[in-house]
Amino acid sequence: MVVEPIHCPACQGTDVVKHGKTSDGKQRFRCQNATCPGVTCIREYVYQGCIPSLKRQIIDMSLKASGIRDITRVLYVSPTTVMQELKKKSQHCKPSIQTCICLATLKM
């Protein structure tokens, strides 16, 4: 029997425990590291727009002056996903970065 360790997407730690199941029946995991914000994750996402690395890529592309339509074509996600992610990040950013994100959202 092979045991594959599960890594937390936020801190890359392996101190992860089971944390219930999703509505699809997939196992959900939660990080137990004290410095980690306690992010839950699953092994395999049904929709690619839920993957944390893809969400970071959306922000990176918008800061490099890619429009929403460009991001959706390249990453194969919906425009709604891109808009929601940009709105979430603009609430938690510094004013200079928030201006960049707002300008990127106008390039539809």
N, C-alpha and C positions, 0 to 999 in steps of 0.2 A: 504494500500500500504506500502510495506516494502522497505526502502532505505538501501542498503548495501554499506558501505564506501569502497573506493578503496584505497589500500595502495601502496605507491611508493616502488619498489623493492630495491632502493638504500638507502633511509633514513627511510623507514617505516612510513612516514608522510601521513596524509590524505588530504593534500592541493593539490589535483589532479584535473585537468580539462581535458575536451575532446580535442583531438588533431588530428582530421581527422580519416580516415579509412584506413585499409590495403587493399592490392589488393584482398584479400579474402572477404572483406566487414565487417571485424571485427572492432569494435571501438578501437581506439588508445587513450591512455591517457598520459599526461605530468605533471610532478611534478612542482609546483609553489614555492616550498621552496627555499629561497635565498641561503642556504648552500648546496643544492643538485645540482649535475652537470646537471640537466635538462634531466634526462633519460626518454625516452618514453617506454611505456609498453602496453600490452594488457591483458585481463583477462585470456583467455584460448589460449595457444599456440597449433598449429597443430603438430609441430615437437618438441619433448621433448628436443632436443639439444639447443633450444633457451631460455630455462628457466634459469634465472640468478643463481639460487641456484645450478643447475646442472653444470653450467660452473665453479663455485667455487669448486664443488666436483671433477671435472676433474683435476684442479690444485692441490688440496689436495692429490688426489690419485697418481698423478705423482711425487709429492714431497715425497711420502711414498714408492717410488720405484716400482710402478705398471707400467707395460708396456702399450703401446697403445692398443694392442690386448686385454689385460686384462680389460682395462677401457671400451672398446667398448662392450665387453661381459657382463660386470656387469651393465653398465648404459643403454644399448640398444641404442647407438648412433653410427654413422658411424665413421670410422677412420679419415675421412677428417675433421669432426667436431672437433675431439680431437686435430688433428695436428694444425688446424687454431687457436684454443683457446690457445694452448701452444705457438704458435708463437706470438700471440697478447700479452700474458702476459710476454714473455721473453724480449720484447722490452721495457717494462716499469718497469722492476725489477732491483734490485741491482745486481752487478756482481756475488756475491756468490750464490744468488738464481737463476740467469740466468744459471750458470754452472749446478746447480741441474736439472733445467728444460731441458737443452740440453742433459744431461746424461739420463734423463728419456725418451726423445724422441728417443734415440738411442736403447732403449730396445724393438724394434719392433719384 
